[in-house]
Amino acid sequence: MTAESVKPTVNAGKLWAGGGATAAVAALIAVAGILLGRGIFDIDVLAPKGQGTWGDASTGWYALGAALAALTATGLVHVLILTTPRPMRFFGWVVALATVSAMLAPFVTDAGRGSQFYTSGLNMILGIAIGSLLAGVARSATRLVRTGTGPASPRPYPQQYR
């Protein structure tokens, strides 16, 4: 069987349902991380200390941003699976570089070092969670389908891109 005789197909419903679940997990990680930083460690995360443990709208915006990042990553992996060779390798690189960028972003602000390091760590956890969850969802939602003619394979096709 040649590489041209099979192509990846995506169960879009399964992929986007997993992406939605990943978005919910990312939002909850953001909220829990902010509550942990402000409430237990007394570290300013995103909002001034005077805003209290729960903070102001920035907590909600941060959680919404984490959820949107997960949905954007879902769209990216969907497009990569349909258009590129070795899509999960490219997806891993994109998620890793986006996570590193998000980790470095707090250090361009004039916030205190504690806030910078804590926010950077929270961004790292979010990137790892989004990347690992979506990689698993993408693998389970993708199958190789035979496109050519010829004798049927005596065994099922392996999962794509292990």
VOBA-1610 file (N, C-alpha, C; in pm, whole numbers, padded with zeros to 5 digits, always signed):
BEGIN
Met+00085-00116+00000Met+00000+00000+00000Met+00090+00123+00000Thr+00065+00217-00088Thr+00146+00338-00098Thr+00085+00450-00015Ala+00164+00555+00004Ala+00115+00669+00083Ala-00003+00736+00015Glu-00011+00728-00118Glu-00120+00791-00191Glu-00251+00714-00178Ser-00248+00591-00132Ser-00370+00512-00128Ser-00450+00528+00001Val-00398+00603+00096Val-00472+00631+00219Val-00468+00781+00247Lys-00570+00832+00312Lys-00572+00972+00352Lys-00637+00982+00489Pro-00599+01084+00565Pro-00660+01099+00697Pro-00800+01158+00684Thr-00890+01109+00765Thr-01023+01168+00776Thr-01046+01201+00923Val-01120+01306+00945Val-01142+01353+01082Val-01289+01342+01115Asn-01317+01283+01229Asn-01452+01286+01284Asn-01465+01423+01351Ala-01516+01521+01274Ala-01519+01660+01321Ala-01600+01677+01449Gly-01710+01605+01461Gly-01790+01616+01582Gly-01713+01573+01705Lys-01642+01463+01693Lys-01562+01412+01804Lys-01447+01508+01836Leu-01382+01559+01732Leu-01271+01652+01751Leu-01316+01780+01821Trp-01424+01840+01774Trp-01469+01966+01832Trp-01535+01947+01967Ala-01596+01832+01992Ala-01648+01804+02127Ala-01531+01795+02226Gly-01424+01729+02184Gly-01304+01723+02267Gly-01241+01860+02284Gly-01246+01942+02177Gly-01195+02078+02186Gly-01275+02163+02283Gly-01407+02144+02283Gly-01491+02216+02378Gly-01464+02174+02521Ala-01444+02043+02541Ala-01410+01995+02675Ala-01274+02048+02719Thr-01179+02055+02626Thr-01048+02111+02657Thr-01060+02258+02693Ala-01146+02332+02622Ala-01168+02473+02654Ala-01223+02489+02795Ala-01315+02402+02834Ala-01370+02409+02970Ala-01262+02380+03074Val-01179+02279+03048Val-01071+02246+03140Val-00973+02363+03151Ala-00938+02423+03037Ala-00844+02536+03038Ala-00900+02653+03117Ala-01027+02683+03099Ala-01088+02794+03174Ala-01086+02765+03324Leu-01116+02642+03361Leu-01115+02606+03504Leu-00974+02608+03562Ile-00875+02567+03483Ile-00736+02576+03530Ile-00700+02722+03555Ala-00740+02810+03466Ala-00710+02953+03482Ala-00774+03008+03609Val-00901+02978+03630Val-00970+03028+03749Val-00906+02970+03876Ala-00882+02840+03877Ala-00820+02777+03994Ala-00681+02833+04020Gly-00604+02855+03913Gly-00469+02909+03929Gly-00471+03050+03984Ile-00565+03131+03938Ile-00575+03268+03989Ile-00619+03268+04135Leu-00718+03186+04167Leu-00762+03176+04307Leu-00649+03127+04398Leu-00572+03031+04351Leu-00460+02979+04429Leu-00355+03087+04451Gly-00321+03156+04344Gly-00218+03260+04356Gly-00260+03374+04445Arg-00381+03423+04425Arg-00427+03538+04505Arg-00467+03499+04646Gly-00539+03387+04659Gly-00595+03351+04789Gly-00497+03285+04883Ile-00412+03197+04833Ile-00322+03122+04922Ile-00183+03183+04926Phe-00128+03216+04808Phe+00009+03266+04804Phe+00018+03418+04810Asp-00097+03486+04805Asp-00102+03631+04813Asp-00014+03696+04705Ile-00024+03640+04584Ile+00051+03691+04469Ile-00047+03759+04375Asp-00011+03877+04329Asp-00095+03947+04232Asp-00088+03874+04099Val-00203+03831+04052Val-00211+03766+03922Val-00309+03846+03839Leu-00260+03916+03739Leu-00338+03989+03641Leu-00405+04116+03692Ala-00446+04122+03816Ala-00514+04242+03867Ala-00438+04290+03991Pro-00449+04416+04021Pro-00382+04467+04140Pro-00429+04396+04266Lys-00344+04391+04365Lys-00374+04321+04490Lys-00501+04373+04555Gly-00531+04499+04540Gly-00648+04558+04601Gly-00780+04504+04548Gln-00779+04429+04443Gln-00901+04376+04385Gln-00955+04256+04464Gly-00879+04203+04557Gly-00926+04090+04637Gly-00887+03957+04576Thr-00922+03849+04645Thr-00885+03716+04600Thr-00949+03681+04468Trp-01077+03707+04454Trp-01145+03673+04329Trp-01105+03768+04218Gly-01074+03891+04253Gly-01031+03988+04153Gly-01148+04051+04083Asp-01119+04115+03973Asp-01224+04180+03896Asp-01247+04103+03766Ala-01291+04171+03666Ala-01323+04105+03539Ala-01203+04039+03475Ser-01082+04075+03515Ser-00964+04015+03453Ser-00959+03864+03476Thr-01013+03817+03586Thr-01017+03673+03610Thr-01103+03605+03504Gly-01219+03659+03480Gly-01307+03604+03378Gly-01247+03614+03239Trp-01183+03729+03211Trp-01121+03746+03080Trp-01005+03649+03060Tyr-00930+03622+03166Tyr-00818+03528+03158Tyr-00870+03387+03131Ala-00977+03350+03200Ala-01038+03218+03178Ala-01095+03210+03036Leu-01160+03316+02990Leu-01212+03318+02854Leu-01099+03309+02752Gly-00991+03377+02778Gly-00874+03370+02690Gly-00817+03229+02683Ala-00813+03159+02796Ala-00764+03021+02798Ala-00857+02931+02717Ala-00988+02950+02731Ala-01085+02870+02655Ala-01073+02899+02506Leu-01057+03026+02469Leu-01042+03061+02327Leu-00912+03007+02270Ala-00806+03003+02351Ala-00681+02943+02306Ala-00700+02795+02274Ala-00777+02726+02357Ala-00803+02583+02333Ala-00885+02564+02206Leu-00985+02649+02183Leu-01066+02637+02062Leu-00986+02673+01937Thr-00898+02771+01948Thr-00810+02805+01836Thr-00717+02689+01804Ala-00663+02626+01908Ala-00575+02510+01888Ala-00653+02394+01825Thr-00779+02379+01860Thr-00863+02275+01798Thr-00877+02301+01648Gly-00905+02425+01612Gly-00914+02459+01470Gly-00782+02435+01398Leu-00672+02471+01464Leu-00540+02450+01404Leu-00513+02303+01378Val-00538+02218+01478Val-00509+02076+01460Val-00601+02015+01353His-00724+02063+01343His-00815+02015+01240His-00759+02046+01102Val-00716+02170+01081Val-00660+02210+00952Val-00530+02134+00924Leu-00445+02119+01024Leu-00319+02048+01003Leu-00341+01902+00964Ile-00436+01836+01027Ile-00464+01696+00994Ile-00506+01682+00848Leu-00586+01776+00802Leu-00638+01769+00666Leu-00539+01815+00559Thr-00437+01892+00597Thr-00354+01954+00494Thr-00205+01923+00499Thr-00153+01874+00609Thr-00008+01861+00618Thr+00036+01718+00646Pro+00157+01685+00603Pro+00213+01556+00645Pro+00260+01570+00790Arg+00251+01464+00866Arg+00292+01464+01007Arg+00230+01578+01086Pro+00098+01589+01083Pro+00031+01704+01146Pro+00056+01714+01296Met+00067+01604+01365Met+00084+01612+01510Met+00222+01666+01547Arg+00321+01644+01463Arg+00453+01701+01489Arg+00446+01854+01476Phe+00381+01903+01370Phe+00366+02047+01354Phe+00282+02106+01467Phe+00176+02036+01505Phe+00092+02084+01614Phe+00172+02095+01743Gly+00253+01996+01771Gly+00336+02001+01891Gly+00430+02121+01893Trp+00491+02149+01778Trp+00580+02264+01769Trp+00504+02395+01789Val+00389+02408+01726Val+00312+02532+01738Val+00269+02553+01883Val+00218+02448+01946Val+00173+02460+02086Val+00292+02491+02178Ala+00405+02425+02155Ala+00522+02450+02239Ala+00570+02594+02225Leu+00576+02645+02103Leu+00623+02782+02084Leu+00522+02885+02136Ala+00393+02857+02121Ala+00291+02946+02176Ala+00298+02947+02329Thr+00323+02830+02388Thr+00335+02822+02534Thr+00457+02899+02583Val+00569+02885+02515Val+00689+02959+02554Val+00664+03110+02543Ser+00597+03152+02437Ser+00564+03294+02421Ser+00474+03343+02535Ala+00376+03262+02571Ala+00286+03299+02681Ala+00361+03301+02814Met+00461+03216+02828Met+00540+03216+02951Met+00631+03338+02960Leu+00676+03388+02847Leu+00766+03504+02847Leu+00690+03636+02856Ala+00563+03637+02817Ala+00484+03760+02814Ala+00479+03834+02948Pro+00463+03767+03062Pro+00457+03842+03188Pro+00586+03920+03220Phe+00697+03880+03160Phe+00824+03944+03192Phe+00846+04075+03117Val+00755+04111+03026Val+00766+04240+02958Val+00679+04345+03028Thr+00615+04307+03139Thr+00535+04402+03217Thr+00621+04456+03331Asp+00569+04555+03400Asp+00642+04611+03515Asp+00591+04553+03647Ala+00525+04439+03641Ala+00477+04371+03762Ala+00595+04320+03844Gly+00567+04284+03969Gly+00671+04229+04055Gly+00717+04092+04006Arg+00836+04055+04048Arg+00892+03925+04004Arg+00805+03807+04044Gly+00748+03812+04163Gly+00661+03702+04207Gly+00542+03685+04113Ser+00479+03795+04078Ser+00365+03791+03984Ser+00409+03741+03848Gln+00523+03787+03803Gln+00573+03745+03672Gln+00597+03594+03668Phe+00666+03543+03768Phe+00696+03399+03770Phe+00571+03315+03788Tyr+00480+03360+03875Tyr+00358+03283+03897Tyr+00273+03279+03771Thr+00254+03394+03707Thr+00174+03399+03585Thr+00240+03318+03474Ser+00371+03323+03466Ser+00443+03243+03367Ser+00421+03093+03392Gly+00425+03053+03517Gly+00399+02911+03551Gly+00257+02870+03519Leu+00162+02959+03547Leu+00022+02929+03514Leu+00005+02915+03363Asn+00070+03001+03286Asn+00063+02990+03141Asn+00127+02861+03091Met+00233+02816+03157Met+00296+02690+03120Met+00199+02573+03144Ile+00134+02572+03258Ile+00039+02466+03289Ile-00076+02465+03188Leu-00125+02583+03153Leu-00232+02593+03053Leu-00186+02539+02918Gly-00066+02574+02875Gly-00014+02525+02747Gly+00003+02375+02745Ile+00054+02320+02853Ile+00072+02174+02861Ile-00064+02104+02859Ala-00159+02157+02934Ala-00293+02095+02938Ala-00359+02100+02801Ile-00359+02216+02738Ile-00423+02229+02607Ile-00356+02139+02505Gly-00224+02143+02499Gly-00151+02063+02402Gly-00170+01914+02420Ser-00160+01867+02544Ser-00171+01722+02566Ser-00313+01672+02547Leu-00411+01747+02595Leu-00550+01704+02578Leu-00590+01701+02430Leu-00556+01806+02357Leu-00594+01811+02216Leu-00518+01711+02130Ala-00395+01681+02166Ala-00321+01579+02091Ala-00391+01444+02104Gly-00436+01410+02222Gly-00508+01285+02242Gly-00643+01284+02171Val-00713+01396+02177Val-00843+01406+02109Val-00824+01393+01958Ala-00723+01460+01905Ala-00698+01455+01760Ala-00664+01314+01714Arg-00585+01244+01792Arg-00550+01106+01755Arg-00673+01016+01755Ser-00761+01033+01852Ser-00878+00947+01858Ser-00984+00985+01755Ala-00980+01108+01705Ala-01080+01154+01607Ala-01033+01138+01463Thr-00911+01088+01444Thr-00854+01076+01310Thr-00835+00930+01272Arg-00872+00898+01151Arg-00853+00763+01097Arg-00796+00772+00957Leu-00722+00670+00918Leu-00675+00660+00780Leu-00781+00584+00700Val-00814+00638+00584Val-00915+00576+00498Val-00851+00543+00364Arg-00880+00428+00316Arg-00827+00384+00187Arg-00896+00463+00076Thr-00816+00520-00016Thr-00872+00599-00125Thr-00861+00530-00259Gly-00769+00437-00274Gly-00747+00369-00402Gly-00828+00242-00413Thr-00811+00175-00523Thr-00876+00047-00544Thr-00774-00063-00527Gly-00818-00181-00510Gly-00728-00293-00494Gly-00779-00384-00385Pro-00699-00486-00352Pro-00743-00580-00249Pro-00753-00514-00113Ala-00849-00557-00037Ala-00869-00503+00098Ala-00757-00548+00190Ser-00725-00465+00283Ser-00621-00497+00380Ser-00672-00605+00475Pro-00589-00706+00508Pro-00635-00811+00597Pro-00645-00767+00743Arg-00592-00652+00778Arg-00599-00604+00916Arg-00636-00457+00917Pro-00685-00407+01029Pro-00725-00266+01034Pro-00603-00174+01022Tyr-00628-00053+00974Tyr-00523+00045+00963Tyr-00480+00090+01101Pro-00352+00116+01121Pro-00307+00164+01253Pro-00352+00306+01277Gln-00353+00345+01404Gln-00386+00483+01437Gln-00282+00573+01375Gln-00324+00687+01333Gln-00237+00781+01262Gln-00141+00851+01356Tyr-00016+00860+01314Tyr+00087+00944+01376Tyr+00109+00918+01523Arg+00147+00799+01555Arg+00176+00767+01695Arg+00302+00833+01741
//
